[in-house]
Structures are given as structure tokens and as C-alpha cells.
Amino acid sequence: IVAAPGIVLEKGDVIITPPKARMGITFIDNARLAIGPNSRVVIRAFDFDDTTHKGSFVAEVTKGQVGIIGGQISKSGKTAMQVRTPKSVFAVRGARIVVTVK
């Protein structure tokens, strides 16, 4: 389906951007993804308790470039927010990172 403002993402959803498109996603814990052109990202897990601000987030970047800003989940534990690529796994702890997969 074509993305639109307010669309709800589910575990297992795949985000694909065409060669001349970009996409921004803000999650309910205030984590943000900026997905570049010609990218592919899979949301493997997202669970968030808005009372305790704890949960888990796993995104898999298989192609392209993604900028990530950690939200409340990233501050709840060392491995609570992870970004996986074909060759590595990053734990995001309130940081800002950019991942490029060719």
C-alpha cells in the first residue's frame, strides 16, 4: 500500500522507498526513522508501554540509508532498541545514527 500520514505500522511491515523518494516515521515512543531513496526497512518488533516507557524495537535495514534517533525505548535498556543490517547489529541508546547498506 502507499504510505500516508497517520498510517499504523505493524510488526513485519516492510517499508520500501522508490529511487527518488524519502520517508519519515515517528513512533509513539518518539523514536524517528528517516528513510532515504531506494531503501528497504523491515519492522521486526515494536512493543511500548507508555506507562513505564519500556519496550523493544527492532528494525532491519536490508538496503539503502536510514537515519535513526532513539526514543524512550532506547533509554530503557542496552539492547531495547536495535537496528540490524545483513552484517551487523546496532543498539541505539538515545543516540542519533545513520546506517547505509549497499
Jmol script that loads the backbone (N, CA, C; Angstrom):
load data "model"
ATOM      1  N   ILE A   1       0.838  -1.183   0.000  1.00  0.00           N
ATOM      2  CA  ILE A   1       0.000   0.000   0.000  1.00  0.00           C
ATOM      3  C   ILE A   1       0.884   1.248   0.000  1.00  0.00           C
ATOM      4  N   VAL A   2       0.338   2.310  -0.434  1.00  0.00           N
ATOM      5  CA  VAL A   2       1.067   3.572  -0.457  1.00  0.00           C
ATOM      6  C   VAL A   2       0.948   4.219   0.925  1.00  0.00           C
ATOM      7  N   ALA A   3       2.060   4.692   1.451  1.00  0.00           N
ATOM      8  CA  ALA A   3       2.069   5.314   2.778  1.00  0.00           C
ATOM      9  C   ALA A   3       1.324   6.641   2.753  1.00  0.00           C
ATOM     10  N   ALA A   4       0.717   6.946   3.906  1.00  0.00           N
ATOM     11  CA  ALA A   4       0.011   8.209   4.085  1.00  0.00           C
ATOM     12  C   ALA A   4       0.184   8.643   5.535  1.00  0.00           C
ATOM     13  N   PRO A   5       0.091   9.928   5.819  1.00  0.00           N
ATOM     14  CA  PRO A   5       0.214  10.384   7.211  1.00  0.00           C
ATOM     15  C   PRO A   5      -0.792   9.661   8.113  1.00  0.00           C
ATOM     16  N   GLY A   6      -0.320   9.229   9.272  1.00  0.00           N
ATOM     17  CA  GLY A   6      -1.187   8.568  10.236  1.00  0.00           C
ATOM     18  C   GLY A   6      -1.328   7.069  10.060  1.00  0.00           C
ATOM     19  N   ILE A   7      -0.693   6.501   9.052  1.00  0.00           N
ATOM     20  CA  ILE A   7      -0.806   5.057   8.830  1.00  0.00           C
ATOM     21  C   ILE A   7      -0.172   4.308  10.012  1.00  0.00           C
ATOM     22  N   VAL A   8      -0.766   3.208  10.403  1.00  0.00           N
ATOM     23  CA  VAL A   8      -0.267   2.421  11.526  1.00  0.00           C
ATOM     24  C   VAL A   8       0.598   1.284  10.995  1.00  0.00           C
ATOM     25  N   LEU A   9       1.825   1.190  11.494  1.00  0.00           N
ATOM     26  CA  LEU A   9       2.721   0.104  11.104  1.00  0.00           C
ATOM     27  C   LEU A   9       2.540  -1.073  12.037  1.00  0.00           C
ATOM     28  N   GLU A  10       2.703  -2.253  11.520  1.00  0.00           N
ATOM     29  CA  GLU A  10       2.587  -3.493  12.280  1.00  0.00           C
ATOM     30  C   GLU A  10       3.915  -4.238  12.238  1.00  0.00           C
ATOM     31  N   LYS A  11       4.107  -5.115  13.200  1.00  0.00           N
ATOM     32  CA  LYS A  11       5.280  -5.996  13.204  1.00  0.00           C
ATOM     33  C   LYS A  11       5.322  -6.757  11.878  1.00  0.00           C
ATOM     34  N   GLY A  12       6.492  -6.761  11.240  1.00  0.00           N
ATOM     35  CA  GLY A  12       6.649  -7.452   9.971  1.00  0.00           C
ATOM     36  C   GLY A  12       6.425  -6.580   8.749  1.00  0.00           C
ATOM     37  N   ASP A  13       5.939  -5.362   8.939  1.00  0.00           N
ATOM     38  CA  ASP A  13       5.735  -4.472   7.795  1.00  0.00           C
ATOM     39  C   ASP A  13       7.076  -4.137   7.134  1.00  0.00           C
ATOM     40  N   VAL A  14       7.042  -4.026   5.826  1.00  0.00           N
ATOM     41  CA  VAL A  14       8.224  -3.704   5.033  1.00  0.00           C
ATOM     42  C   VAL A  14       8.010  -2.333   4.402  1.00  0.00           C
ATOM     43  N   ILE A  15       8.975  -1.446   4.615  1.00  0.00           N
ATOM     44  CA  ILE A  15       8.922  -0.119   4.029  1.00  0.00           C
ATOM     45  C   ILE A  15       9.926  -0.066   2.895  1.00  0.00           C
ATOM     46  N   ILE A  16       9.447   0.254   1.702  1.00  0.00           N
ATOM     47  CA  ILE A  16      10.302   0.347   0.522  1.00  0.00           C
ATOM     48  C   ILE A  16      10.112   1.724  -0.082  1.00  0.00           C
ATOM     49  N   THR A  17      11.222   2.425  -0.290  1.00  0.00           N
ATOM     50  CA  THR A  17      11.142   3.739  -0.932  1.00  0.00           C
ATOM     51  C   THR A  17      11.677   3.633  -2.356  1.00  0.00           C
ATOM     52  N   PRO A  18      11.000   4.269  -3.300  1.00  0.00           N
ATOM     53  CA  PRO A  18      11.491   4.293  -4.675  1.00  0.00           C
ATOM     54  C   PRO A  18      12.761   5.143  -4.792  1.00  0.00           C
ATOM     55  N   PRO A  19      13.428   5.093  -5.940  1.00  0.00           N
ATOM     56  CA  PRO A  19      14.701   5.799  -6.116  1.00  0.00           C
ATOM     57  C   PRO A  19      14.673   7.307  -5.841  1.00  0.00           C
ATOM     58  N   LYS A  20      13.557   7.979  -6.012  1.00  0.00           N
ATOM     59  CA  LYS A  20      13.531   9.432  -5.803  1.00  0.00           C
ATOM     60  C   LYS A  20      12.639   9.836  -4.624  1.00  0.00           C
ATOM     61  N   ALA A  21      12.429   8.931  -3.692  1.00  0.00           N
ATOM     62  CA  ALA A  21      11.532   9.227  -2.567  1.00  0.00           C
ATOM     63  C   ALA A  21      12.250   9.087  -1.231  1.00  0.00           C
ATOM     64  N   ARG A  22      11.697   9.742  -0.232  1.00  0.00           N
ATOM     65  CA  ARG A  22      12.173   9.646   1.148  1.00  0.00           C
ATOM     66  C   ARG A  22      10.953   9.486   2.038  1.00  0.00           C
ATOM     67  N   MET A  23      11.183   8.976   3.250  1.00  0.00           N
ATOM     68  CA  MET A  23      10.065   8.791   4.164  1.00  0.00           C
ATOM     69  C   MET A  23      10.519   9.050   5.588  1.00  0.00           C
ATOM     70  N   GLY A  24       9.695   9.681   6.368  1.00  0.00           N
ATOM     71  CA  GLY A  24       9.960   9.893   7.780  1.00  0.00           C
ATOM     72  C   GLY A  24       8.909   9.184   8.606  1.00  0.00           C
ATOM     73  N   ILE A  25       9.333   8.517   9.668  1.00  0.00           N
ATOM     74  CA  ILE A  25       8.405   7.811  10.552  1.00  0.00           C
ATOM     75  C   ILE A  25       8.697   8.236  11.981  1.00  0.00           C
ATOM     76  N   THR A  26       7.655   8.601  12.712  1.00  0.00           N
ATOM     77  CA  THR A  26       7.773   8.883  14.139  1.00  0.00           C
ATOM     78  C   THR A  26       6.938   7.850  14.876  1.00  0.00           C
ATOM     79  N   PHE A  27       7.565   7.135  15.805  1.00  0.00           N
ATOM     80  CA  PHE A  27       6.892   6.105  16.590  1.00  0.00           C
ATOM     81  C   PHE A  27       6.326   6.724  17.871  1.00  0.00           C
ATOM     82  N   ILE A  28       5.426   6.013  18.547  1.00  0.00           N
ATOM     83  CA  ILE A  28       4.757   6.574  19.720  1.00  0.00           C
ATOM     84  C   ILE A  28       5.691   6.801  20.905  1.00  0.00           C
ATOM     85  N   ASP A  29       6.878   6.216  20.884  1.00  0.00           N
ATOM     86  CA  ASP A  29       7.860   6.499  21.948  1.00  0.00           C
ATOM     87  C   ASP A  29       8.760   7.675  21.554  1.00  0.00           C
ATOM     88  N   ASN A  30       8.460   8.308  20.427  1.00  0.00           N
ATOM     89  CA  ASN A  30       9.190   9.440  19.865  1.00  0.00           C
ATOM     90  C   ASN A  30      10.488   9.042  19.152  1.00  0.00           C
ATOM     91  N   ALA A  31      10.715   7.762  18.905  1.00  0.00           N
ATOM     92  CA  ALA A  31      11.818   7.336  18.036  1.00  0.00           C
ATOM     93  C   ALA A  31      11.477   7.793  16.619  1.00  0.00           C
ATOM     94  N   ARG A  32      12.518   8.128  15.867  1.00  0.00           N
ATOM     95  CA  ARG A  32      12.288   8.585  14.498  1.00  0.00           C
ATOM     96  C   ARG A  32      13.213   7.889  13.523  1.00  0.00           C
ATOM     97  N   LEU A  33      12.663   7.541  12.366  1.00  0.00           N
ATOM     98  CA  LEU A  33      13.440   6.982  11.266  1.00  0.00           C
ATOM     99  C   LEU A  33      13.299   7.922  10.076  1.00  0.00           C
ATOM    100  N   ALA A  34      14.405   8.238   9.433  1.00  0.00           N
ATOM    101  CA  ALA A  34      14.410   8.983   8.180  1.00  0.00           C
ATOM    102  C   ALA A  34      14.969   8.023   7.135  1.00  0.00           C
ATOM    103  N   ILE A  35      14.118   7.582   6.246  1.00  0.00           N
ATOM    104  CA  ILE A  35      14.486   6.555   5.269  1.00  0.00           C
ATOM    105  C   ILE A  35      14.772   7.219   3.928  1.00  0.00           C
ATOM    106  N   GLY A  36      15.966   6.950   3.399  1.00  0.00           N
ATOM    107  CA  GLY A  36      16.397   7.558   2.152  1.00  0.00           C
ATOM    108  C   GLY A  36      15.844   6.859   0.926  1.00  0.00           C
ATOM    109  N   PRO A  37      16.176   7.391  -0.247  1.00  0.00           N
ATOM    110  CA  PRO A  37      15.729   6.808  -1.509  1.00  0.00           C
ATOM    111  C   PRO A  37      16.252   5.386  -1.706  1.00  0.00           C
ATOM    112  N   ASN A  38      15.465   4.593  -2.409  1.00  0.00           N
ATOM    113  CA  ASN A  38      15.878   3.246  -2.809  1.00  0.00           C
ATOM    114  C   ASN A  38      16.275   2.392  -1.602  1.00  0.00           C
ATOM    115  N   SER A  39      15.461   2.437  -0.551  1.00  0.00           N
ATOM    116  CA  SER A  39      15.757   1.721   0.690  1.00  0.00           C
ATOM    117  C   SER A  39      14.702   0.675   0.986  1.00  0.00           C
ATOM    118  N   ARG A  40      15.086  -0.274   1.842  1.00  0.00           N
ATOM    119  CA  ARG A  40      14.165  -1.317   2.302  1.00  0.00           C
ATOM    120  C   ARG A  40      14.406  -1.539   3.788  1.00  0.00           C
ATOM    121  N   VAL A  41      13.347  -1.355   4.597  1.00  0.00           N
ATOM    122  CA  VAL A  41      13.419  -1.495   6.047  1.00  0.00           C
ATOM    123  C   VAL A  41      12.264  -2.375   6.508  1.00  0.00           C
ATOM    124  N   VAL A  42      12.558  -3.338   7.387  1.00  0.00           N
ATOM    125  CA  VAL A  42      11.526  -4.213   7.946  1.00  0.00           C
ATOM    126  C   VAL A  42      11.397  -3.909   9.433  1.00  0.00           C
ATOM    127  N   ILE A  43      10.176  -3.694   9.890  1.00  0.00           N
ATOM    128  CA  ILE A  43       9.920  -3.516  11.316  1.00  0.00           C
ATOM    129  C   ILE A  43       9.731  -4.910  11.907  1.00  0.00           C
ATOM    130  N   ARG A  44      10.738  -5.398  12.611  1.00  0.00           N
ATOM    131  CA  ARG A  44      10.698  -6.751  13.180  1.00  0.00           C
ATOM    132  C   ARG A  44       9.967  -6.802  14.523  1.00  0.00           C
ATOM    133  N   ALA A  45      10.084  -5.735  15.311  1.00  0.00           N
ATOM    134  CA  ALA A  45       9.405  -5.693  16.613  1.00  0.00           C
ATOM    135  C   ALA A  45       9.206  -4.256  17.035  1.00  0.00           C
ATOM    136  N   PHE A  46       8.066  -3.996  17.663  1.00  0.00           N
ATOM    137  CA  PHE A  46       7.833  -2.718  18.325  1.00  0.00           C
ATOM    138  C   PHE A  46       6.788  -2.933  19.401  1.00  0.00           C
ATOM    139  N   ASP A  47       7.227  -2.895  20.626  1.00  0.00           N
ATOM    140  CA  ASP A  47       6.346  -3.019  21.783  1.00  0.00           C
ATOM    141  C   ASP A  47       6.707  -1.889  22.729  1.00  0.00           C
ATOM    142  N   PHE A  48       5.705  -1.132  23.163  1.00  0.00           N
ATOM    143  CA  PHE A  48       5.982   0.023  24.018  1.00  0.00           C
ATOM    144  C   PHE A  48       4.895   0.161  25.068  1.00  0.00           C
ATOM    145  N   ASP A  49       5.314   0.291  26.313  1.00  0.00           N
ATOM    146  CA  ASP A  49       4.401   0.541  27.420  1.00  0.00           C
ATOM    147  C   ASP A  49       4.500   2.021  27.754  1.00  0.00           C
ATOM    148  N   ASP A  50       3.443   2.779  27.461  1.00  0.00           N
ATOM    149  CA  ASP A  50       3.522   4.223  27.664  1.00  0.00           C
ATOM    150  C   ASP A  50       3.462   4.642  29.131  1.00  0.00           C
ATOM    151  N   THR A  51       3.232   3.691  30.038  1.00  0.00           N
ATOM    152  CA  THR A  51       3.279   3.990  31.465  1.00  0.00           C
ATOM    153  C   THR A  51       4.702   3.884  32.003  1.00  0.00           C
ATOM    154  N   THR A  52       5.382   2.782  31.668  1.00  0.00           N
ATOM    155  CA  THR A  52       6.754   2.562  32.156  1.00  0.00           C
ATOM    156  C   THR A  52       7.819   3.089  31.196  1.00  0.00           C
ATOM    157  N   HIS A  53       7.417   3.370  29.962  1.00  0.00           N
ATOM    158  CA  HIS A  53       8.317   3.811  28.879  1.00  0.00           C
ATOM    159  C   HIS A  53       9.343   2.742  28.527  1.00  0.00           C
ATOM    160  N   LYS A  54       8.993   1.498  28.741  1.00  0.00           N
ATOM    161  CA  LYS A  54       9.869   0.386  28.380  1.00  0.00           C
ATOM    162  C   LYS A  54       9.266  -0.372  27.219  1.00  0.00           C
ATOM    163  N   GLY A  55      10.127  -1.113  26.526  1.00  0.00           N
ATOM    164  CA  GLY A  55       9.649  -1.903  25.413  1.00  0.00           C
ATOM    165  C   GLY A  55      10.796  -2.432  24.596  1.00  0.00           C
ATOM    166  N   SER A  56      10.487  -2.804  23.364  1.00  0.00           N
ATOM    167  CA  SER A  56      11.527  -3.292  22.455  1.00  0.00           C
ATOM    168  C   SER A  56      11.228  -2.803  21.041  1.00  0.00           C
ATOM    169  N   PHE A  57      12.309  -2.549  20.313  1.00  0.00           N
ATOM    170  CA  PHE A  57      12.214  -2.066  18.941  1.00  0.00           C
ATOM    171  C   PHE A  57      13.324  -2.739  18.158  1.00  0.00           C
ATOM    172  N   VAL A  58      12.962  -3.390  17.064  1.00  0.00           N
ATOM    173  CA  VAL A  58      13.956  -3.990  16.178  1.00  0.00           C
ATOM    174  C   VAL A  58      13.565  -3.639  14.742  1.00  0.00           C
ATOM    175  N   ALA A  59      14.488  -2.973  14.045  1.00  0.00           N
ATOM    176  CA  ALA A  59      14.316  -2.670  12.625  1.00  0.00           C
ATOM    177  C   ALA A  59      15.464  -3.313  11.869  1.00  0.00           C
ATOM    178  N   GLU A  60      15.157  -3.837  10.709  1.00  0.00           N
ATOM    179  CA  GLU A  60      16.180  -4.461   9.868  1.00  0.00           C
ATOM    180  C   GLU A  60      16.308  -3.658   8.581  1.00  0.00           C
ATOM    181  N   VAL A  61      17.499  -3.131   8.341  1.00  0.00           N
ATOM    182  CA  VAL A  61      17.778  -2.364   7.126  1.00  0.00           C
ATOM    183  C   VAL A  61      18.497  -3.295   6.169  1.00  0.00           C
ATOM    184  N   THR A  62      17.847  -3.625   5.060  1.00  0.00           N
ATOM    185  CA  THR A  62      18.456  -4.550   4.106  1.00  0.00           C
ATOM    186  C   THR A  62      19.004  -3.839   2.870  1.00  0.00           C
ATOM    187  N   LYS A  63      18.612  -2.554   2.701  1.00  0.00           N
ATOM    188  CA  LYS A  63      19.088  -1.804   1.542  1.00  0.00           C
ATOM    189  C   LYS A  63      18.858  -0.325   1.786  1.00  0.00           C
ATOM    190  N   GLY A  64      19.809   0.507   1.362  1.00  0.00           N
ATOM    191  CA  GLY A  64      19.621   1.947   1.402  1.00  0.00           C
ATOM    192  C   GLY A  64      20.197   2.609   2.630  1.00  0.00           C
ATOM    193  N   GLN A  65      19.646   3.778   2.946  1.00  0.00           N
ATOM    194  CA  GLN A  65      20.170   4.570   4.051  1.00  0.00           C
ATOM    195  C   GLN A  65      19.033   4.983   4.986  1.00  0.00           C
ATOM    196  N   VAL A  66      19.307   4.840   6.296  1.00  0.00           N
ATOM    197  CA  VAL A  66      18.319   5.184   7.311  1.00  0.00           C
ATOM    198  C   VAL A  66      18.997   5.969   8.430  1.00  0.00           C
ATOM    199  N   GLY A  67      18.414   7.098   8.785  1.00  0.00           N
ATOM    200  CA  GLY A  67      18.837   7.858   9.951  1.00  0.00           C
ATOM    201  C   GLY A  67      17.911   7.500  11.098  1.00  0.00           C
ATOM    202  N   ILE A  68      18.473   7.286  12.286  1.00  0.00           N
ATOM    203  CA  ILE A  68      17.688   6.840  13.427  1.00  0.00           C
ATOM    204  C   ILE A  68      17.968   7.743  14.619  1.00  0.00           C
ATOM    205  N   ILE A  69      16.909   8.189  15.271  1.00  0.00           N
ATOM    206  CA  ILE A  69      17.014   8.895  16.543  1.00  0.00           C
ATOM    207  C   ILE A  69      16.249   8.059  17.556  1.00  0.00           C
ATOM    208  N   GLY A  70      16.937   7.664  18.619  1.00  0.00           N
ATOM    209  CA  GLY A  70      16.316   6.824  19.636  1.00  0.00           C
ATOM    210  C   GLY A  70      15.238   7.564  20.406  1.00  0.00           C
ATOM    211  N   GLY A  71      14.183   6.832  20.753  1.00  0.00           N
ATOM    212  CA  GLY A  71      13.092   7.384  21.553  1.00  0.00           C
ATOM    213  C   GLY A  71      13.172   6.885  22.979  1.00  0.00           C
ATOM    214  N   GLN A  72      12.052   6.858  23.654  1.00  0.00           N
ATOM    215  CA  GLN A  72      12.013   6.434  25.048  1.00  0.00           C
ATOM    216  C   GLN A  72      12.444   4.980  25.228  1.00  0.00           C
ATOM    217  N   ILE A  73      12.107   4.101  24.282  1.00  0.00           N
ATOM    218  CA  ILE A  73      12.524   2.697  24.370  1.00  0.00           C
ATOM    219  C   ILE A  73      14.038   2.597  24.439  1.00  0.00           C
ATOM    220  N   SER A  74      14.739   3.399  23.651  1.00  0.00           N
ATOM    221  CA  SER A  74      16.203   3.302  23.589  1.00  0.00           C
ATOM    222  C   SER A  74      16.871   3.614  24.919  1.00  0.00           C
ATOM    223  N   LYS A  75      16.191   4.321  25.789  1.00  0.00           N
ATOM    224  CA  LYS A  75      16.747   4.684  27.091  1.00  0.00           C
ATOM    225  C   LYS A  75      16.402   3.663  28.175  1.00  0.00           C
ATOM    226  N   SER A  76      15.597   2.651  27.826  1.00  0.00           N
ATOM    227  CA  SER A  76      15.125   1.703  28.838  1.00  0.00           C
ATOM    228  C   SER A  76      16.023   0.489  29.023  1.00  0.00           C
ATOM    229  N   GLY A  77      17.017   0.308  28.183  1.00  0.00           N
ATOM    230  CA  GLY A  77      17.920  -0.831  28.314  1.00  0.00           C
ATOM    231  C   GLY A  77      18.937  -0.858  27.193  1.00  0.00           C
ATOM    232  N   LYS A  78      20.051  -1.550  27.447  1.00  0.00           N
ATOM    233  CA  LYS A  78      21.156  -1.563  26.478  1.00  0.00           C
ATOM    234  C   LYS A  78      20.772  -2.106  25.113  1.00  0.00           C
ATOM    235  N   THR A  79      19.896  -3.081  25.061  1.00  0.00           N
ATOM    236  CA  THR A  79      19.530  -3.685  23.783  1.00  0.00           C
ATOM    237  C   THR A  79      18.048  -3.528  23.466  1.00  0.00           C
ATOM    238  N   ALA A  80      17.380  -2.567  24.114  1.00  0.00           N
ATOM    239  CA  ALA A  80      15.944  -2.382  23.906  1.00  0.00           C
ATOM    240  C   ALA A  80      15.614  -1.902  22.492  1.00  0.00           C
ATOM    241  N   MET A  81      16.512  -1.116  21.892  1.00  0.00           N
ATOM    242  CA  MET A  81      16.309  -0.644  20.525  1.00  0.00           C
ATOM    243  C   MET A  81      17.471  -1.101  19.669  1.00  0.00           C
ATOM    244  N   GLN A  82      17.158  -1.919  18.672  1.00  0.00           N
ATOM    245  CA  GLN A  82      18.199  -2.474  17.813  1.00  0.00           C
ATOM    246  C   GLN A  82      17.906  -2.174  16.345  1.00  0.00           C
ATOM    247  N   VAL A  83      18.989  -1.975  15.606  1.00  0.00           N
ATOM    248  CA  VAL A  83      18.919  -1.838  14.152  1.00  0.00           C
ATOM    249  C   VAL A  83      19.844  -2.906  13.585  1.00  0.00           C
ATOM    250  N   ARG A  84      19.286  -3.768  12.777  1.00  0.00           N
ATOM    251  CA  ARG A  84      20.062  -4.860  12.180  1.00  0.00           C
ATOM    252  C   ARG A  84      20.306  -4.586  10.707  1.00  0.00           C
ATOM    253  N   THR A  85      21.490  -5.014  10.256  1.00  0.00           N
ATOM    254  CA  THR A  85      21.835  -4.982   8.833  1.00  0.00           C
ATOM    255  C   THR A  85      22.270  -6.398   8.479  1.00  0.00           C
ATOM    256  N   PRO A  86      22.524  -6.681   7.203  1.00  0.00           N
ATOM    257  CA  PRO A  86      22.975  -8.033   6.856  1.00  0.00           C
ATOM    258  C   PRO A  86      24.277  -8.446   7.553  1.00  0.00           C
ATOM    259  N   LYS A  87      25.097  -7.480   8.002  1.00  0.00           N
ATOM    260  CA  LYS A  87      26.390  -7.827   8.589  1.00  0.00           C
ATOM    261  C   LYS A  87      26.595  -7.334  10.017  1.00  0.00           C
ATOM    262  N   SER A  88      25.610  -6.651  10.602  1.00  0.00           N
ATOM    263  CA  SER A  88      25.836  -6.115  11.943  1.00  0.00           C
ATOM    264  C   SER A  88      24.519  -5.869  12.680  1.00  0.00           C
ATOM    265  N   VAL A  89      24.647  -5.608  13.990  1.00  0.00           N
ATOM    266  CA  VAL A  89      23.522  -5.218  14.830  1.00  0.00           C
ATOM    267  C   VAL A  89      23.976  -4.029  15.669  1.00  0.00           C
ATOM    268  N   PHE A  90      23.180  -2.951  15.649  1.00  0.00           N
ATOM    269  CA  PHE A  90      23.478  -1.761  16.435  1.00  0.00           C
ATOM    270  C   PHE A  90      22.460  -1.643  17.554  1.00  0.00           C
ATOM    271  N   ALA A  91      22.906  -1.315  18.739  1.00  0.00           N
ATOM    272  CA  ALA A  91      21.998  -0.967  19.828  1.00  0.00           C
ATOM    273  C   ALA A  91      21.962   0.556  19.898  1.00  0.00           C
ATOM    274  N   VAL A  92      20.766   1.112  19.838  1.00  0.00           N
ATOM    275  CA  VAL A  92      20.593   2.562  19.872  1.00  0.00           C
ATOM    276  C   VAL A  92      20.207   2.939  21.297  1.00  0.00           C
ATOM    277  N   ARG A  93      20.972   3.824  21.902  1.00  0.00           N
ATOM    278  CA  ARG A  93      20.705   4.218  23.285  1.00  0.00           C
ATOM    279  C   ARG A  93      20.550   5.729  23.382  1.00  0.00           C
ATOM    280  N   GLY A  94      19.484   6.244  22.800  1.00  0.00           N
ATOM    281  CA  GLY A  94      19.235   7.675  22.834  1.00  0.00           C
ATOM    282  C   GLY A  94      20.090   8.455  21.858  1.00  0.00           C
ATOM    283  N   ALA A  95      20.808   7.748  21.020  1.00  0.00           N
ATOM    284  CA  ALA A  95      21.751   8.373  20.093  1.00  0.00           C
ATOM    285  C   ALA A  95      21.089   8.673  18.749  1.00  0.00           C
ATOM    286  N   ARG A  96      21.880   9.292  17.906  1.00  0.00           N
ATOM    287  CA  ARG A  96      21.499   9.516  16.510  1.00  0.00           C
ATOM    288  C   ARG A  96      22.528   8.788  15.657  1.00  0.00           C
ATOM    289  N   ILE A  97      22.057   7.926  14.793  1.00  0.00           N
ATOM    290  CA  ILE A  97      22.972   7.193  13.911  1.00  0.00           C
ATOM    291  C   ILE A  97      22.422   7.190  12.492  1.00  0.00           C
ATOM    292  N   VAL A  98      23.313   6.966  11.553  1.00  0.00           N
ATOM    293  CA  VAL A  98      22.937   6.788  10.157  1.00  0.00           C
ATOM    294  C   VAL A  98      23.527   5.452   9.719  1.00  0.00           C
ATOM    295  N   VAL A  99      22.701   4.642   9.085  1.00  0.00           N
ATOM    296  CA  VAL A  99      23.117   3.323   8.616  1.00  0.00           C
ATOM    297  C   VAL A  99      22.958   3.291   7.100  1.00  0.00           C
ATOM    298  N   THR A 100      23.997   2.829   6.410  1.00  0.00           N
ATOM    299  CA  THR A 100      23.934   2.679   4.952  1.00  0.00           C
ATOM    300  C   THR A 100      24.238   1.223   4.609  1.00  0.00           C
ATOM    301  N   VAL A 101      23.340   0.617   3.830  1.00  0.00           N
ATOM    302  CA  VAL A 101      23.520  -0.761   3.381  1.00  0.00           C
ATOM    303  C   VAL A 101      23.477  -0.746   1.858  1.00  0.00           C
ATOM    304  N   LYS A 102      24.523  -1.274   1.250  1.00  0.00           N
ATOM    305  CA  LYS A 102      24.581  -1.287  -0.229  1.00  0.00           C
ATOM    306  C   LYS A 102      24.215  -2.640  -0.755  1.00  0.00           C
TER     307      LYS A 102
END
end "model"
wireframe off; spacefill off
backbone 0.3
color backbone group
